Amino acid sequence: MNRAEKAALQLRAVSVLRMLKETRTYDELAALTELPAGDLNRYVNGHVLPSDDRAREVVSGVGRDALADELERRVTTDEEGYVDNSGAVFDQSFLDLVAPIAAETFEFDRPDVVLTAATDGITLAAAMASYYGVRCAYAKQSKETAVEEFIESRQRLQSGIELTYYLPAASIDAGETVLVVDDLIRSGETQELLLDITERAGADVGGVFTLIAVGTDGVERARERTDAPVGALVEF
Ligand SMILES: O=P(O)(O)OC[C@H]1O[C@H](OP(=O)(O)OP(=O)(O)O)[C@H](O)[C@@H]1O
């Protein structure tokens, strides 16, 4: 890890600690992180940065669990099992905290592009793309006017409806590495379309990440399509 990466990791740990501190006392934060309350106070107030070992532990250990709890608090499910996750996907700063934790936890290959499907995956894709410092692209169910060439993927869904996603062809170059993300995976049909688009572009899949996996079918389906890591922050 070079100096800039170390500094970035330390600052991410401070962001995670600040988020956790919003609803906790320093003693509670100390119990959660197993770090001394006095040190935590200095980190949260920005007087001292945590060591890289402590920072990594905060980001991928307690940070992941705490963000998963926070996500569960922000999501509601109705009696038919439909999920309202607007409390998460409408909050870009929350997703900005998720991005480094997802990257640390699942060790995706470093992408050139983060790809998602419009609409609800876009803010997560933007957070992941910003974290890696790469482009973000989203496939849509309609063709953008003035774009001449598209990569398209069509699938007949379990429901019998045919679904087509279109991505402007210039969004992904052959040989690039693509991280496929979405806010939610249920049947895995949307992921399959995105993985198909990646393949049609001649690109490689560096990983698949979702905030929420509803059941295991969708995640299993993605795992059958790729050897790259497939991860979910929470599973319902
Ligand atoms: O695993 P699947 O069964 O394919 O479901 C997952 C998809 O469902 C939701 O999108 P939706 O179709 O509701 O469109 P939206 O993002 O525009 O709301 C969600 O954002 C995923 O893209």
The ligand as an SDF file (V2000), in Angstrom:
LIG
                    3D

 22 22  0  0  0  0  0  0  0  0999 V2000
  -32.9930   -9.7660   -9.5840 O   0  0  0  0  0  0  0  0  0  0  0  0
  -34.1970   -9.1730  -10.2900 P   0  0  0  0  0  0  0  0  0  0  0  0
  -35.4390  -10.0150  -10.0590 O   0  0  0  0  0  0  0  0  0  0  0  0
  -33.9400   -8.9120  -11.7280 O   0  0  0  0  0  0  0  0  0  0  0  0
  -34.5700   -7.8100   -9.5790 O   0  0  0  0  0  0  0  0  0  0  0  0
  -33.6380   -6.7930   -9.3430 C   0  0  0  0  0  0  0  0  0  0  0  0
  -33.9680   -5.5240  -10.0710 C   0  0  0  0  0  0  0  0  0  0  0  0
  -35.2540   -5.0530   -9.6420 O   0  0  0  0  0  0  0  0  0  0  0  0
  -35.1610   -3.6600   -9.3440 C   0  0  0  0  0  0  0  0  0  0  0  0
  -35.3180   -2.8940  -10.4850 O   0  0  0  0  0  0  0  0  0  0  0  0
  -36.7400   -2.5790  -11.1350 P   0  0  0  0  0  0  0  0  0  0  0  0
  -36.9940   -3.5930  -12.2030 O   0  0  0  0  0  0  0  0  0  0  0  0
  -37.7670   -2.4420  -10.0570 O   0  0  0  0  0  0  0  0  0  0  0  0
  -36.4710   -1.2150  -11.8580 O   0  0  0  0  0  0  0  0  0  0  0  0
  -36.0370    0.2190  -11.2090 P   0  0  0  0  0  0  0  0  0  0  0  0
  -34.6000    0.1070  -10.8220 O   0  0  0  0  0  0  0  0  0  0  0  0
  -36.2330    1.1850  -12.3170 O   0  0  0  0  0  0  0  0  0  0  0  0
  -36.9360    0.4350  -10.0200 O   0  0  0  0  0  0  0  0  0  0  0  0
  -33.7400   -3.4970   -8.8480 C   0  0  0  0  0  0  0  0  0  0  0  0
  -33.2920   -2.1580   -8.9710 O   0  0  0  0  0  0  0  0  0  0  0  0
  -32.9590   -4.4490   -9.7220 C   0  0  0  0  0  0  0  0  0  0  0  0
  -32.4870   -3.8200  -10.8950 O   0  0  0  0  0  0  0  0  0  0  0  0
  1  2  2  0
  2  3  1  0
  2  4  1  0
  2  5  1  0
  5  6  1  0
  6  7  1  0
  7  8  1  0
  7 21  1  0
  8  9  1  0
  9 10  1  0
  9 19  1  0
 10 11  1  0
 11 12  2  0
 11 13  1  0
 11 14  1  0
 14 15  1  0
 15 16  2  0
 15 17  1  0
 15 18  1  0
 19 20  1  0
 19 21  1  0
 21 22  1  0
M  END
$$$$
